[in-house]
Amino acid sequence: MADELDEETLAFAHRMFDAARNGDSDLLARNVDAGLPVNLTNDKGDSLLLLAAYYDHPATVSALLSRGADANRINDKGQTPLAAAVFRRSETTVRALLDAGADPLAGGPSALDTARFFGIPEMLEILEDPQS
């Protein structure tokens, strides 16, 4: 099929998703600056930003956000980067995402729902009052 990717392209994409999981900000930044779509998603709809947030890499999150990553992009399960950061209890990432316009009510479960469900009062406080 014309829309299938060759092995080399797939291997490159896997390296980029691994870079997001591992917090390799420099590698991702260089490749996004060279043309890699900043909102690239895998077969589950996970964006580079969501993976960086879930694996708790604030510097990588910031690098992607500064290059235009969509802070509200929802994956196939309805998860957002903000909900992932809340789950990981990463205040730095949560604040960066909020500053970039992430919506605490987006997704399902939303970041607010995640904080409530897992009993994370410090995250709930930030989401309800980002200036705190």
MDAnalysis code that builds the backbone (N, CA, C; Angstrom):
import MDAnalysis as mda
import numpy as np

u = mda.Universe.empty(396, n_residues=132, atom_resindex=np.repeat(np.arange(132), 3), trajectory=True)
u.add_TopologyAttr("name", ["N", "CA", "C"] * 132)
u.add_TopologyAttr("resid", np.arange(1, 133))
u.add_TopologyAttr("resname", ["MET", "ALA", "ASP", "GLU", "LEU", "ASP", "GLU", "GLU", "THR", "LEU", "ALA", "PHE", "ALA", "HIS", "ARG", "MET", "PHE", "ASP", "ALA", "ALA", "ARG", "ASN", "GLY", "ASP", "SER", "ASP", "LEU", "LEU", "ALA", "ARG", "ASN", "VAL", "ASP", "ALA", "GLY", "LEU", "PRO", "VAL", "ASN", "LEU", "THR", "ASN", "ASP", "LYS", "GLY", "ASP", "SER", "LEU", "LEU", "LEU", "LEU", "ALA", "ALA", "TYR", "TYR", "ASP", "HIS", "PRO", "ALA", "THR", "VAL", "SER", "ALA", "LEU", "LEU", "SER", "ARG", "GLY", "ALA", "ASP", "ALA", "ASN", "ARG", "ILE", "ASN", "ASP", "LYS", "GLY", "GLN", "THR", "PRO", "LEU", "ALA", "ALA", "ALA", "VAL", "PHE", "ARG", "ARG", "SER", "GLU", "THR", "THR", "VAL", "ARG", "ALA", "LEU", "LEU", "ASP", "ALA", "GLY", "ALA", "ASP", "PRO", "LEU", "ALA", "GLY", "GLY", "PRO", "SER", "ALA", "LEU", "ASP", "THR", "ALA", "ARG", "PHE", "PHE", "GLY", "ILE", "PRO", "GLU", "MET", "LEU", "GLU", "ILE", "LEU", "GLU", "ASP", "PRO", "GLN", "SER"])
u.atoms.positions = np.array([
    [0.836, -1.196, 0.000],
    [0.000, 0.000, 0.000],
    [0.875, 1.252, 0.000],
    [0.381, 2.263, -0.615],
    [1.134, 3.510, -0.731],
    [1.270, 4.225, 0.604],
    [0.353, 3.981, 1.567],
    [0.406, 4.712, 2.831],
    [1.198, 3.972, 3.913],
    [1.783, 2.810, 3.597],
    [2.593, 2.082, 4.554],
    [3.992, 2.690, 4.610],
    [4.580, 2.661, 5.796],
    [5.915, 3.219, 5.976],
    [6.961, 2.130, 5.806],
    [8.110, 2.489, 5.278],
    [9.179, 1.516, 5.127],
    [9.843, 1.266, 6.486],
    [10.642, 0.215, 6.557],
    [11.265, -0.197, 7.821],
    [12.157, 0.896, 8.413],
    [12.878, 1.583, 7.575],
    [13.775, 2.635, 8.058],
    [12.976, 3.776, 8.708],
    [11.875, 4.165, 8.084],
    [11.029, 5.232, 8.635],
    [10.398, 4.786, 9.947],
    [9.924, 3.546, 9.990],
    [9.337, 3.025, 11.232],
    [10.373, 2.966, 12.351],
    [11.572, 2.545, 12.030],
    [12.637, 2.475, 13.036],
    [12.955, 3.874, 13.568],
    [12.986, 4.854, 12.679],
    [13.226, 6.238, 13.090],
    [12.112, 6.720, 14.022],
    [10.866, 6.451, 13.649],
    [9.735, 6.857, 14.499],
    [9.831, 6.198, 15.865],
    [10.171, 4.932, 15.903],
    [10.324, 4.243, 17.193],
    [11.419, 4.901, 18.034],
    [12.500, 5.306, 17.390],
    [13.578, 5.995, 18.129],
    [13.083, 7.317, 18.713],
    [12.232, 8.014, 17.973],
    [11.714, 9.291, 18.468],
    [10.766, 9.068, 19.661],
    [9.928, 8.050, 19.585],
    [9.044, 7.750, 20.723],
    [9.862, 7.298, 21.926],
    [10.925, 6.516, 21.695],
    [11.822, 6.129, 22.785],
    [12.509, 7.356, 23.373],
    [12.876, 8.305, 22.527],
    [13.508, 9.530, 23.016],
    [12.552, 10.296, 23.933],
    [11.279, 10.326, 23.585],
    [10.291, 10.994, 24.446],
    [10.158, 10.248, 25.768],
    [10.093, 8.922, 25.721],
    [9.990, 8.118, 26.949],
    [11.222, 8.267, 27.840],
    [12.388, 8.425, 27.205],
    [13.653, 8.470, 27.937],
    [14.113, 9.878, 28.277],
    [13.382, 10.882, 27.818],
    [13.746, 12.259, 28.131],
    [14.929, 12.784, 27.346],
    [15.114, 12.307, 26.150],
    [16.219, 12.783, 25.313],
    [15.778, 14.052, 24.576],
    [15.754, 15.137, 25.320],
    [15.269, 16.422, 24.808],
    [16.052, 16.911, 23.606],
    [17.375, 16.777, 23.664],
    [18.217, 17.284, 22.577],
    [17.928, 16.561, 21.263],
    [17.831, 15.233, 21.318],
    [17.552, 14.468, 20.109],
    [16.198, 14.851, 19.520],
    [15.189, 14.949, 20.374],
    [13.864, 15.337, 19.878],
    [13.868, 16.749, 19.313],
    [14.482, 17.671, 20.024],
    [14.519, 19.064, 19.574],
    [15.200, 19.180, 18.217],
    [16.332, 18.502, 18.060],
    [17.049, 18.550, 16.766],
    [16.164, 18.013, 15.642],
    [15.474, 16.924, 15.912],
    [14.661, 16.321, 14.858],
    [13.398, 17.121, 14.567],
    [12.782, 17.678, 15.586],
    [11.613, 18.542, 15.348],
    [12.062, 19.778, 14.580],
    [13.192, 20.348, 14.975],
    [13.710, 21.513, 14.263],
    [14.036, 21.179, 12.800],
    [14.355, 19.904, 12.530],
    [14.688, 19.474, 11.171],
    [13.462, 19.012, 10.376],
    [12.285, 19.057, 11.015],
    [11.077, 18.730, 10.266],
    [10.204, 17.614, 10.823],
    [10.633, 16.927, 11.867],
    [9.786, 15.912, 12.488],
    [8.524, 16.584, 13.017],
    [7.354, 16.062, 12.692],
    [6.127, 16.680, 13.220],
    [6.108, 16.635, 14.751],
    [5.985, 17.785, 15.376],
    [6.024, 17.861, 16.837],
    [4.837, 17.128, 17.468],
    [3.747, 16.968, 16.721],
    [2.573, 16.266, 17.235],
    [2.458, 14.837, 16.704],
    [3.605, 14.269, 16.315],
    [3.638, 12.889, 15.848],
    [3.018, 11.971, 16.902],
    [2.183, 11.027, 16.457],
    [1.577, 10.071, 17.383],
    [1.900, 8.650, 16.947],
    [1.872, 7.741, 17.919],
    [2.094, 6.329, 17.614],
    [0.767, 5.642, 17.312],
    [0.789, 4.337, 17.222],
    [-0.410, 3.583, 16.847],
    [-1.501, 3.603, 17.916],
    [-1.194, 4.127, 19.104],
    [-2.183, 4.260, 20.177],
    [-2.654, 5.701, 20.329],
    [-2.147, 6.563, 19.454],
    [-2.501, 7.969, 19.531],
    [-1.686, 8.746, 20.549],
    [-0.664, 8.095, 21.134],
    [0.192, 8.785, 22.110],
    [1.131, 9.732, 21.377],
    [1.093, 10.990, 21.762],
    [2.003, 11.966, 21.167],
    [3.350, 11.922, 21.888],
    [4.336, 12.522, 21.259],
    [5.642, 12.654, 21.908],
    [5.485, 13.375, 23.240],
    [4.643, 14.403, 23.264],
    [4.417, 15.177, 24.486],
    [3.780, 14.325, 25.576],
    [2.783, 13.539, 25.231],
    [2.130, 12.692, 26.225],
    [3.130, 11.698, 26.817],
    [3.952, 11.102, 25.980],
    [4.949, 10.154, 26.482],
    [5.968, 10.832, 27.392],
    [6.427, 12.008, 27.009],
    [7.382, 12.737, 27.844],
    [6.746, 13.104, 29.188],
    [5.476, 13.483, 29.167],
    [4.774, 13.829, 30.412],
    [4.576, 12.589, 31.273],
    [4.145, 11.492, 30.658],
    [3.877, 10.268, 31.414],
    [5.149, 9.722, 32.060],
    [6.256, 9.799, 31.348],
    [7.513, 9.280, 31.889],
    [8.280, 10.329, 32.691],
    [7.625, 11.448, 32.977],
    [8.121, 12.484, 33.895],
    [9.450, 13.092, 33.470],
    [9.427, 13.689, 32.282],
    [10.609, 14.390, 31.756],
    [10.237, 15.847, 31.481],
    [10.244, 16.688, 32.532],
    [9.835, 18.093, 32.370],
    [10.624, 18.863, 31.316],
    [11.908, 18.614, 31.209],
    [12.712, 19.341, 30.212],
    [12.277, 18.966, 28.796],
    [11.950, 17.709, 28.585],
    [11.499, 17.273, 27.268],
    [10.119, 17.848, 26.968],
    [9.263, 17.870, 27.973],
    [7.940, 18.486, 27.816],
    [8.108, 19.938, 27.399],
    [8.969, 20.666, 28.085],
    [9.186, 22.082, 27.769],
    [9.753, 22.256, 26.358],
    [10.690, 21.391, 25.979],
    [11.273, 21.481, 24.638],
    [10.199, 21.276, 23.564],
    [9.324, 20.311, 23.780],
    [8.260, 20.048, 22.802],
    [7.234, 21.176, 22.787],
    [6.860, 21.669, 23.970],
    [5.893, 22.770, 24.029],
    [6.440, 24.014, 23.334],
    [7.726, 24.288, 23.535],
    [8.318, 25.487, 22.925],
    [8.371, 25.368, 21.398],
    [8.203, 24.157, 20.893],
    [8.207, 23.926, 19.440],
    [6.800, 23.717, 18.902],
    [5.801, 24.022, 19.737],
    [4.422, 24.010, 19.261],
    [3.615, 22.752, 19.510],
    [4.084, 21.863, 20.372],
    [3.319, 20.651, 20.661],
    [1.949, 21.029, 21.229],
    [0.935, 20.264, 20.841],
    [-0.442, 20.493, 21.267],
    [-0.631, 19.974, 22.691],
    [-0.778, 20.883, 23.633],
    [-0.914, 20.525, 25.047],
    [-2.227, 19.812, 25.343],
    [-3.172, 19.858, 24.438],
    [-4.479, 19.236, 24.662],
    [-4.746, 18.031, 23.772],
    [-3.736, 17.533, 23.102],
    [-3.928, 16.382, 22.210],
    [-4.294, 15.148, 23.028],
    [-5.373, 14.509, 22.656],
    [-5.909, 13.349, 23.377],
    [-5.535, 12.078, 22.621],
    [-5.097, 11.045, 23.354],
    [-4.766, 9.779, 22.693],
    [-6.025, 8.931, 22.488],
    [-5.860, 7.735, 21.971],
    [-7.000, 6.881, 21.643],
    [-7.788, 6.428, 22.876],
    [-7.172, 6.511, 24.053],
    [-7.860, 6.138, 25.297],
    [-8.481, 7.344, 25.993],
    [-8.376, 8.523, 25.376],
    [-8.942, 9.731, 25.965],
    [-8.017, 10.439, 26.943],
    [-6.746, 10.031, 26.993],
    [-5.791, 10.605, 27.936],
    [-5.093, 11.829, 27.341],
    [-4.770, 12.767, 28.213],
    [-4.060, 13.973, 27.809],
    [-2.681, 14.018, 28.473],
    [-1.772, 14.824, 27.925],
    [-0.484, 15.008, 28.593],
    [-0.658, 15.533, 30.023],
    [-1.633, 16.409, 30.241],
    [-1.840, 16.960, 31.582],
    [-2.278, 15.880, 32.567],
    [-3.189, 15.019, 32.159],
    [-3.618, 13.929, 33.042],
    [-2.436, 13.005, 33.356],
    [-1.569, 12.768, 32.371],
    [-0.388, 11.932, 32.593],
    [0.541, 12.578, 33.616],
    [0.749, 13.875, 33.486],
    [1.627, 14.591, 34.419],
    [1.037, 14.614, 35.825],
    [-0.276, 14.759, 35.914],
    [-0.940, 14.723, 37.220],
    [-0.753, 13.349, 37.845],
    [-0.975, 12.301, 37.069],
    [-0.808, 10.933, 37.557],
    [0.603, 10.726, 38.097],
    [1.588, 11.290, 37.417],
    [2.990, 11.172, 37.838],
    [3.371, 12.156, 38.949],
    [2.433, 13.020, 39.307],
    [2.662, 14.011, 40.387],
    [3.839, 14.938, 40.064],
    [3.957, 15.330, 38.805],
    [5.051, 16.179, 38.360],
    [4.592, 17.633, 38.312],
    [4.843, 18.345, 39.386],
    [4.403, 19.740, 39.469],
    [4.995, 20.586, 38.347],
    [6.267, 20.390, 38.049],
    [6.922, 21.174, 37.003],
    [6.233, 20.974, 35.657],
    [5.947, 19.718, 35.321],
    [5.299, 19.423, 34.046],
    [3.866, 19.923, 34.025],
    [3.152, 19.740, 35.124],
    [1.771, 20.229, 35.195],
    [1.737, 21.730, 34.959],
    [2.600, 22.458, 35.621],
    [2.613, 23.917, 35.457],
    [2.994, 24.324, 34.032],
    [3.958, 23.623, 33.442],
    [4.355, 23.940, 32.053],
    [3.189, 23.704, 31.097],
    [2.481, 22.610, 31.290],
    [1.339, 22.313, 30.423],
    [0.216, 23.323, 30.620],
    [-0.064, 23.679, 31.860],
    [-1.091, 24.696, 32.120],
    [-0.703, 26.028, 31.485],
    [0.568, 26.401, 31.617],
    [1.049, 27.646, 31.012],
    [0.905, 27.623, 29.485],
    [0.955, 26.407, 28.912],
    [0.828, 26.259, 27.455],
    [-0.628, 26.114, 27.016],
    [-1.548, 26.240, 27.964],
    [-2.966, 26.209, 27.613],
    [-3.662, 24.875, 27.788],
    [-3.022, 23.931, 28.469],
    [-3.671, 22.632, 28.697],
    [-4.943, 22.829, 29.510],
    [-5.982, 22.119, 29.110],
    [-7.291, 22.210, 29.754],
    [-7.446, 21.098, 30.788],
    [-7.593, 21.449, 32.077],
    [-7.749, 20.433, 33.127],
    [-9.009, 19.586, 32.971],
    [-9.954, 20.038, 32.135],
    [-11.207, 19.295, 31.938],
    [-11.205, 18.441, 30.669],
    [-10.143, 18.545, 29.863],
    [-10.086, 17.796, 28.605],
    [-9.826, 16.320, 28.872],
    [-10.306, 15.503, 27.964],
    [-10.036, 14.077, 28.025],
    [-10.970, 13.329, 28.945],
    [-10.733, 12.072, 29.027],
    [-11.550, 11.236, 29.881],
    [-10.783, 9.993, 30.305],
    [-10.314, 9.933, 31.511],
    [-10.571, 10.900, 32.567],
    [-9.718, 12.159, 32.391],
    [-10.288, 13.266, 32.779],
    [-9.574, 14.537, 32.698],
    [-8.480, 14.580, 33.763],
    [-7.643, 15.601, 33.690],
    [-6.605, 15.779, 34.710],
    [-7.248, 15.979, 36.078],
    [-8.340, 16.742, 36.136],
    [-9.043, 16.928, 37.413],
    [-9.594, 15.604, 37.931],
    [-10.209, 14.827, 37.047],
    [-10.724, 13.516, 37.448],
    [-9.595, 12.612, 37.934],
    [-8.460, 12.662, 37.276],
    [-7.309, 11.846, 37.662],
    [-6.825, 12.214, 39.062],
    [-6.714, 13.510, 39.329],
    [-6.274, 13.963, 40.656],
    [-7.259, 13.518, 41.738],
    [-8.529, 13.604, 41.435],
    [-9.551, 13.189, 42.412],
    [-9.525, 11.674, 42.619],
    [-9.515, 10.920, 41.531],
    [-9.585, 9.467, 41.607],
    [-8.406, 8.880, 42.383],
    [-7.202, 9.395, 42.105],
    [-6.010, 8.862, 42.755],
    [-5.670, 9.576, 44.069],
    [-6.530, 10.509, 44.484],
    [-6.314, 11.193, 45.758],
    [-5.007, 11.953, 45.796],
    [-4.845, 12.874, 44.865],
    [-3.604, 13.661, 44.780],
    [-3.950, 15.125, 45.045],
    [-4.115, 15.492, 46.324],
    [-4.577, 16.845, 46.651],
    [-3.658, 17.955, 46.163],
    [-2.351, 17.712, 46.145],
    [-1.436, 18.768, 45.703],
    [-1.627, 19.067, 44.217],
    [-1.964, 18.061, 43.428],
    [-2.231, 18.277, 42.007],
    [-3.596, 18.933, 41.817],
    [-4.563, 18.519, 42.597],
    [-5.898, 19.115, 42.534],
    [-5.823, 20.605, 42.836],
    [-5.027, 20.963, 43.823],
    [-4.868, 22.377, 44.184],
    [-4.278, 23.191, 43.029],
    [-3.259, 22.642, 42.357],
    [-2.642, 23.347, 41.232],
    [-3.641, 23.496, 40.085],
    [-4.387, 22.439, 39.803],
    [-5.334, 22.468, 38.695],
    [-6.478, 23.457, 38.950],
    [-6.911, 23.522, 40.191],
    [-8.019, 24.421, 40.532],
    [-7.557, 25.860, 40.673],
    [-6.300, 26.065, 41.055],
    [-5.748, 27.409, 41.200],
    [-4.293, 27.416, 40.749],
    [-4.044, 27.529, 39.439],
    [-2.681, 27.463, 38.919],
    [-1.736, 28.514, 39.508],
    [-2.264, 29.590, 40.087],
    [-1.418, 30.642, 40.661],
    [-0.901, 30.262, 42.039],
    [-1.400, 29.159, 42.603],
    [-0.988, 28.765, 43.965],
    [0.434, 28.275, 44.008],
])
